[in-house]
Amino acid sequence: MRGRRVRALAGLCAVWLVAMAALALWPVDASRYLRTNPSAELLDRSGRPLHAYLNSDDAWSFPREPGEISAHLIQATIAGEDQRFYRHAGVDPIAVARAVWQNVRRGGVASGASTLTMQVVKQTDRSPRSLTGKACQAITALRLERHASKTEILAAYLDEAPYGLNLIGCDAAARRYFGKPAKELTLPEAALLAGLPKAPSAYMPLTHPDAALARRNYVLRRMRAEGFISNGDCERALAAPLGAAWHEFPTLAPHLAQRLKREASRGPLRTTLDAALQEQAERLTRDGVRRFAGEISNAAVIVIDAPTGAVLARVGSADFFATPGGGQVDACRAARSPGSALKPFTYGLAIERNCVYPSETLLDGTLDYGKYQPVNFDGRYRGMISASLALRRSLNVPAVAILDRVGYQNVCNFLKGAGLTTLKRPADYYGLGLTLGNCEVRLEELAAAYAMVARLGEYRAPRVLADAPADAPKRCLSAGTCLALYEMLEQPLPEEFDRSDFPSESVAARVCWKTGTSTGLHDAWAFVFNGQYVVGAWMGNNDGKPSARLVGAKAALPLAAAVFRSLPPSNAPAWPSLEGELRDTVVCAISGLPASPWCKKTKHVTLPRAQYVNRVCDMHYPGEGDEIIQRWPGSAKGWDLAKIETPRVAPGSKKPDRAEDLKITTPPDQSEFVLTGETNGDRVKLQASLDAQLALHWYVDERYLGASTPEKPVYLDLTPGKHKLACMTDSGSCQTATFAVTLPRASNFFSN
């Protein structure tokens, strides 16, 4: 009886195999079974995952070539699922015979005979779990093996097999359970994953760790039996802990990911971003906002590689999901008021057009344009100050005076040429307030303009796609002008102000920086750059709510500085070479203009080589005999020392001498000065309301300083402490003022 059953079974198998062999000759579209439904991926510049998206089936799936998958996983899959994969033609007759025999003996389904090829077919055809369904799978598997290689079939299985949850393919499973790509799986990790497709829910390591461990160990023993691993490797792997845990898929740069989702759906999209730098920038941005305990609720940061214009990190909001007013709003592209962050471009164009020398002395005082009367951020005036120091301290009055010289129409056109697309109104709409930021700009565009300066005048649009062709550079400023801006904007970052605290071998690379604060304290900005990187930061509230803490130097600069100092060393030089683009020039030590024959005190400075030395100091001119007469400006408006005409009292005219007319104007009463340490930087010209008409006698702390005349002012060398100044006319009228002088502190140098 038993012999007849065996012979009948053998005959049935033979007929079945012959039938399948005949049907297997039919052609099949192999691509239908080999194609995948991948999740879109955004990659960083090195190909590392930056952001992942669910596919159209709401599953995670990241197809990989066999070379991108751990050899342990390939071996474990073959050992656990299909030991004769490389020896059969799609159907394993030995496995079929064994399964039929076991099922007949036990009167039910006790064993299966699915090969990896049959399982690939099953994922596409969704055949029913029946004898007919298995037969159809087997026939299609034979046909598929005639039109696809073993490597292609194995790759399709590893990319399409279910690994629990909504994980399709081994790479998605490796990332979820172990936080690494499939290529980096260890032996015990690979064995665990290889055992999952058999019953993904039953062997789920996060919910059924004991069952998952048993299945993993079974696969490891099968690998040893098949000769893939040694006894020692097997025993060590069997002793390893399960090691599976929940790991999130990458969600870096979510704002950029939203924008590029369509392009990424066509295949992994490589960007210029660096995943490590992006993660660091996002963390620092979150931490920077937390410092303000709700007073400031949002921030944005962008990092640009200065030589190439490639964006290395881009943070559109402090928290994509929890920022008040909507973290999904990309603040890198939002138009906000930049405050003083536009001043360097006003100075740069003025230098380029020979309207100002970096060394030139400007007058920081009251400035009246009728209805428009600009004042400095702190409400104070510094008097005589060089253009370089005026920009470094971000003084408003000198900046407006410089804008008046160069023309706001020219500056507006220049800013548009430097990539600021938000300046859509006529230049007259902005007027002289343009340099103080009475407009709106985007962080990513303004950062690109700063990158133009860092690149010595060549503008490139910021680039985020690695394969996108780089735009041809456009010359906006000469290299010499940009080198002058480097020198004008260079200063230590606030926390690095006292360089004596740093060992000489650990002094940080030189940097330039500029801050901005919008009128009404709605927006704080900071830009830090050198020849390697440009970092731009914005802080504010999405609803525009102001805050006393929204000051560029206090809010945005610490964030930009922290991001900048977190960047790795670059192959590009941090500081550009000055050779060939600057020239040594002798200027008047007082006016800062190229010296005339009558300038007794001079100094050497470097000016851009292309800048014309066509304005010579006219502050000094010959008097009687060997006397050199000086004349000084009375207002910053239109002040050009080459054209100054100081009113003089005609000989014999009556000189008014009324006590009520006498008033000390410089230094103002109860003013405060901070020592700069610069040559001639700690001297103040004493001024009073009658100094253009009378001889005045000056005393400080009851010590006589000397007499001033309309042609010969008196200067005071500042010393630390509180002081009392007195001014007296020949007739005895007297006025006093008090002022204080302090030593430099970091905070004194960080204006708006």
Backbone hydrogen bonds, N-H to C=O, Kabsch-Sander energy under -0.5 kcal/mol:
donor,donor_aa,acceptor,acceptor_aa,energy
5,R,1,M,-1.8
6,V,2,R,-2.1
7,R,3,G,-2.6
8,A,4,R,-2.5
9,L,5,R,-2.3
10,A,6,V,-2.7
11,G,7,R,-2.4
12,L,8,A,-2.4
13,C,9,L,-2.4
14,A,10,A,-2.3
15,V,11,G,-2.6
16,W,12,L,-2.5
17,L,13,C,-2.7
18,V,14,A,-2.5
19,A,15,V,-2.6
20,M,16,W,-2.4
21,A,17,L,-2.4
22,A,18,V,-2.0
23,L,19,A,-2.5
24,A,20,M,-2.5
25,L,22,A,-1.2
26,W,23,L,-1.8
30,A,28,V,-1.2
32,R,29,D,-1.1
33,Y,30,A,-1.4
34,L,30,A,-1.3
35,R,31,S,-1.8
39,S,61,S,-3.6
41,E,264,A,-0.7
42,L,51,H,-3.1
43,L,41,E,-0.5
43,L,269,L,-3.4
44,D,48,R,-2.9
45,R,273,L,-3.2
47,G,44,D,-1.9
50,L,42,L,-3.1
51,H,42,L,-1.9
52,A,250,P,-2.0
53,Y,40,A,-2.1
55,N,59,A,-2.8
58,D,55,N,-2.2
60,W,166,N,-2.9
61,S,59,A,-0.6
62,F,168,I,-0.6
68,E,65,E,-2.4
69,I,66,P,-1.7
70,S,182,A,-1.4
74,I,70,S,-1.7
75,Q,71,A,-2.5
76,A,72,H,-2.7
77,T,73,L,-2.5
78,I,74,I,-2.1
79,A,75,Q,-2.7
80,G,76,A,-2.3
81,E,77,T,-2.1
82,D,77,T,-0.6
82,D,78,I,-1.6
85,F,82,D,-1.7
87,R,84,R,-1.8
88,H,84,R,-1.5
89,A,91,V,-0.7
96,V,92,D,-2.4
97,A,93,P,-2.7
98,R,94,I,-2.3
99,A,95,A,-2.4
100,V,96,V,-2.9
101,W,97,A,-2.5
102,Q,98,R,-2.5
103,N,99,A,-2.6
104,V,100,V,-2.7
105,R,101,W,-2.4
106,R,102,Q,-1.9
107,G,103,N,-0.9
108,G,103,N,-1.5
110,A,108,G,-0.9
119,Q,115,T,-2.0
120,V,116,L,-2.0
121,V,117,T,-2.0
122,K,118,M,-2.5
123,Q,119,Q,-1.9
124,T,120,V,-0.9
124,T,121,V,-0.7
125,D,121,V,-3.1
126,R,122,K,-2.3
130,S,128,P,-2.0
134,K,130,S,-2.8
135,A,131,L,-2.4
136,C,132,T,-2.4
137,Q,133,G,-2.3
138,A,134,K,-2.7
139,I,135,A,-2.4
140,T,136,C,-2.5
141,A,137,Q,-2.6
142,L,138,A,-2.2
143,R,139,I,-2.1
144,L,140,T,-2.9
145,E,141,A,-2.2
146,R,142,L,-0.8
146,R,143,R,-0.7
147,H,143,R,-0.6
147,H,144,L,-1.3
148,A,144,L,-1.1
153,I,149,S,-2.2
154,L,150,K,-2.8
155,A,151,T,-2.4
156,A,152,E,-2.2
157,Y,153,I,-2.2
158,L,154,L,-2.5
159,D,155,A,-1.7
160,E,156,A,-1.4
160,E,157,Y,-0.6
161,A,157,Y,-2.2
163,Y,167,L,-2.3
167,L,164,G,-2.2
168,I,60,W,-2.8
168,I,166,N,-0.6
169,G,161,A,-2.9
169,G,167,L,-0.5
170,C,158,L,-3.0
173,A,169,G,-1.6
174,A,170,C,-2.7
175,R,171,D,-2.2
176,R,172,A,-2.3
177,Y,173,A,-2.8
178,F,174,A,-1.9
179,G,175,R,-1.1
180,K,174,A,-1.2
184,E,181,P,-1.7
185,L,182,A,-1.2
190,A,186,T,-2.8
191,A,187,L,-2.3
192,L,188,P,-1.9
193,L,189,E,-2.2
194,A,190,A,-2.6
195,G,191,A,-1.2
196,L,192,L,-0.5
196,L,193,L,-1.3
198,K,195,G,-0.5
199,A,196,L,-1.5
203,Y,199,A,-2.4
204,M,201,S,-0.9
207,T,204,M,-0.7
208,H,204,M,-3.3
212,A,208,H,-2.4
213,L,209,P,-2.4
214,A,210,D,-2.3
215,R,211,A,-2.4
216,R,212,A,-2.5
217,N,213,L,-2.4
218,Y,214,A,-1.9
219,V,215,R,-2.1
220,L,216,R,-2.3
221,R,217,N,-2.1
222,R,218,Y,-2.1
223,M,219,V,-2.3
224,R,220,L,-1.9
225,A,221,R,-2.4
226,E,222,R,-2.0
227,G,224,R,-1.0
228,F,223,M,-2.4
229,I,223,M,-0.9
234,C,230,S,-2.3
235,E,231,N,-2.7
236,R,232,G,-2.3
237,A,233,D,-2.2
238,L,234,C,-2.7
239,A,235,E,-1.4
240,A,236,R,-0.6
240,A,237,A,-0.9
245,A,177,Y,-2.4
247,H,176,R,-1.7
252,L,50,L,-1.9
257,A,253,A,-2.4
258,Q,254,P,-2.2
259,R,255,H,-1.6
260,L,256,L,-1.9
261,K,257,A,-0.5
261,K,258,Q,-0.8
264,A,260,L,-2.5
265,S,261,K,-1.6
266,R,263,E,-1.2
267,G,264,A,-1.6
269,L,41,E,-2.5
270,R,268,P,-0.6
271,T,43,L,-2.5
272,T,464,V,-2.0
274,D,312,L,-2.6
275,A,273,L,-0.5
278,Q,274,D,-3.1
279,E,275,A,-2.5
280,Q,276,A,-2.1
281,A,277,L,-2.8
282,E,278,Q,-2.5
283,R,279,E,-2.0
284,L,280,Q,-2.6
285,T,281,A,-2.2
286,R,282,E,-2.2
287,D,283,R,-2.6
288,G,284,L,-2.5
289,V,285,T,-1.9
290,R,286,R,-2.0
291,R,287,D,-1.1
292,F,289,V,-1.8
293,A,290,R,-1.6
294,G,296,I,-0.5
295,E,292,F,-2.7
298,N,540,G,-1.8
300,A,538,W,-2.4
301,V,315,V,-1.9
302,I,536,G,-2.2
303,V,313,A,-2.7
304,I,534,V,-2.8
305,D,310,A,-3.3
306,A,304,I,-0.8
306,A,532,Q,-2.0
309,G,305,D,-2.9
311,V,463,R,-2.9
312,L,303,V,-2.7
312,L,310,A,-0.5
313,A,303,V,-1.3
315,V,301,V,-3.3
316,G,314,R,-0.6
323,T,319,D,-1.1
326,G,323,T,-2.3
329,V,326,G,-1.1
331,A,316,G,-2.5
331,A,329,V,-1.1
333,R,330,D,-1.6
334,A,330,D,-0.6
336,R,334,A,-0.6
336,R,441,V,-2.7
339,G,437,G,-0.8
341,A,338,P,-1.7
342,L,339,G,-1.0
343,K,340,S,-1.7
345,F,342,L,-1.1
346,T,342,L,-1.2
346,T,343,K,-0.5
347,Y,343,K,-2.4
348,G,344,P,-2.5
349,L,345,F,-2.3
350,A,346,T,-2.2
351,I,347,Y,-2.7
352,E,348,G,-2.4
353,R,349,L,-2.1
354,N,351,I,-1.6
355,C,350,A,-3.4
356,V,350,A,-0.9
360,E,357,Y,-1.4
361,T,591,S,-3.8
362,L,385,I,-4.0
364,D,362,L,-0.7
364,D,383,G,-3.3
365,G,363,L,-1.1
369,Y,367,L,-0.5
369,Y,372,Y,-2.7
371,K,369,Y,-0.9
372,Y,369,Y,-0.8
373,Q,371,K,-0.6
379,G,376,N,-1.4
383,G,364,D,-2.2
385,I,362,L,-2.7
387,A,360,E,-2.4
388,S,358,P,-1.7
390,A,386,S,-2.5
391,L,387,A,-2.1
392,R,388,S,-2.5
393,R,389,L,-2.4
394,S,391,L,-1.1
395,L,390,A,-2.6
399,A,395,L,-1.0
400,V,396,N,-2.5
401,A,397,V,-2.3
402,I,398,P,-2.4
403,L,399,A,-2.4
404,D,400,V,-2.4
405,R,401,A,-1.6
406,V,402,I,-2.3
407,G,403,L,-2.8
411,V,407,G,-2.0
412,C,408,Y,-2.5
413,N,409,Q,-2.3
414,F,410,N,-2.3
415,L,411,V,-2.6
416,K,412,C,-1.9
417,G,413,N,-2.1
418,A,414,F,-1.3
419,G,416,K,-1.6
420,L,415,L,-2.0
421,T,419,G,-1.2
423,L,420,L,-0.7
424,K,422,T,-1.9
429,Y,426,P,-1.5
430,Y,426,P,-0.7
430,Y,427,A,-0.7
431,G,427,A,-2.7
433,G,430,Y,-1.3
434,L,431,G,-1.5
436,L,433,G,-0.9
437,G,434,L,-1.8
438,N,433,G,-1.4
441,V,336,R,-2.9
443,L,331,A,-0.5
443,L,334,A,-0.5
444,E,332,C,-2.3
446,L,442,R,-2.6
447,A,443,L,-2.6
448,A,444,E,-1.2
449,A,445,E,-1.6
450,Y,446,L,-2.1
451,A,447,A,-2.1
452,M,448,A,-1.5
453,V,449,A,-1.4
454,A,450,Y,-2.6
455,R,451,A,-2.0
456,L,453,V,-2.0
457,G,452,M,-2.7
458,E,452,M,-0.6
458,E,455,R,-0.5
459,Y,457,G,-0.6
459,Y,474,K,-3.6
463,R,309,G,-2.1
466,A,270,R,-1.7
466,A,464,V,-0.5
467,D,270,R,-0.6
468,A,465,L,-1.0
474,K,459,Y,-2.0
476,C,457,G,-3.4
476,C,474,K,-0.5
477,L,457,G,-1.1
482,C,478,S,-2.0
483,L,479,A,-2.3
484,A,480,G,-2.0
485,L,481,T,-2.0
486,Y,482,C,-2.4
487,E,483,L,-2.1
488,M,484,A,-2.2
489,L,485,L,-2.4
490,E,486,Y,-1.3
491,Q,511,V,-1.4
496,E,493,L,-2.2
497,F,494,P,-1.5
499,R,497,F,-1.4
501,D,498,D,-1.8
502,F,499,R,-1.8
506,S,503,P,-1.9
507,V,504,S,-0.9
512,C,529,F,-2.9
513,W,489,L,-1.7
514,K,527,F,-2.1
516,G,525,W,-1.8
518,S,523,D,-2.3
521,L,518,S,-2.1
524,A,539,M,-2.5
525,W,516,G,-2.9
526,A,537,A,-1.8
527,F,514,K,-2.5
528,V,535,V,-2.5
529,F,512,C,-2.6
530,N,533,Y,-1.8
531,G,574,A,-3.2
534,V,304,I,-2.0
535,V,528,V,-3.0
536,G,302,I,-2.6
537,A,526,A,-2.6
538,W,300,A,-2.5
539,M,524,A,-2.5
540,G,298,N,-2.1
541,N,522,H,-0.6
542,N,324,P,-0.5
544,G,541,N,-2.1
547,S,521,L,-2.0
550,L,547,S,-1.9
551,V,549,R,-2.0
554,K,551,V,-0.8
555,A,551,V,-3.1
556,A,551,V,-0.5
557,L,552,G,-2.8
559,L,555,A,-0.8
560,A,556,A,-2.7
561,A,557,L,-3.0
562,A,558,P,-2.1
563,V,559,L,-2.3
564,F,560,A,-2.6
565,R,561,A,-2.6
566,S,562,A,-0.7
566,S,563,V,-0.7
567,L,564,F,-1.4
581,E,578,L,-1.4
582,L,578,L,-1.0
583,R,607,L,-2.6
585,T,605,V,-3.2
587,V,585,T,-0.6
587,V,603,K,-2.8
588,C,593,L,-3.1
589,A,601,K,-2.8
592,G,588,C,-1.9
595,A,586,V,-1.9
599,C,596,S,-1.6
600,K,598,W,-0.9
602,T,600,K,-0.6
603,K,587,V,-2.2
605,V,585,T,-2.7
607,L,583,R,-2.3
609,R,581,E,-2.9
611,Q,608,P,-1.5
614,N,612,Y,-1.1
616,V,614,N,-0.5
617,C,594,P,-2.9
621,Y,629,I,-2.2
623,G,627,E,-3.6
627,E,624,E,-2.0
629,I,621,Y,-3.0
629,I,627,E,-0.5
630,Q,711,E,-1.4
631,R,619,M,-1.9
636,A,366,T,-0.8
639,W,636,A,-1.9
640,D,638,G,-0.6
643,K,640,D,-2.8
644,I,640,D,-0.6
653,S,650,A,-2.0
661,D,658,R,-1.7
662,L,658,R,-0.7
662,L,659,A,-0.9
665,T,663,K,-0.5
665,T,687,Q,-1.8
666,T,687,Q,-2.0
670,Q,738,T,-2.6
671,S,668,P,-1.5
671,S,738,T,-0.9
673,F,740,A,-3.0
675,L,742,T,-2.5
681,G,678,E,-2.0
682,D,678,E,-0.6
683,R,680,N,-0.7
684,V,716,L,-2.3
686,L,684,V,-0.6
686,L,714,V,-2.6
687,Q,666,T,-2.3
689,S,663,K,-2.3
691,D,688,A,-1.4
693,Q,690,L,-1.8
694,L,690,L,-2.4
696,L,708,S,-2.1
697,H,728,M,-3.1
698,W,706,G,-2.4
699,Y,726,A,-2.5
700,V,703,R,-2.6
701,D,724,K,-3.2
703,R,700,V,-1.6
705,L,698,W,-3.2
706,G,698,W,-1.1
708,S,696,L,-3.1
709,T,712,K,-2.2
716,L,684,V,-2.8
718,L,682,D,-2.7
718,L,716,L,-0.6
721,G,741,V,-2.8
723,H,739,F,-3.1
725,L,737,A,-3.4
726,A,699,Y,-3.0
727,C,735,Q,-2.7
728,M,697,H,-2.5
729,T,733,S,-2.3
730,D,695,A,-0.6
732,G,729,T,-1.6
735,Q,727,C,-2.1
737,A,725,L,-2.2
739,F,723,H,-2.1
740,A,671,S,-2.1
741,V,721,G,-2.4
742,T,673,F,-2.7
748,N,745,R,-1.1
749,F,745,R,-0.7
749,F,746,A,-1.3
750,F,747,S,-0.9
751,S,749,F,-0.9
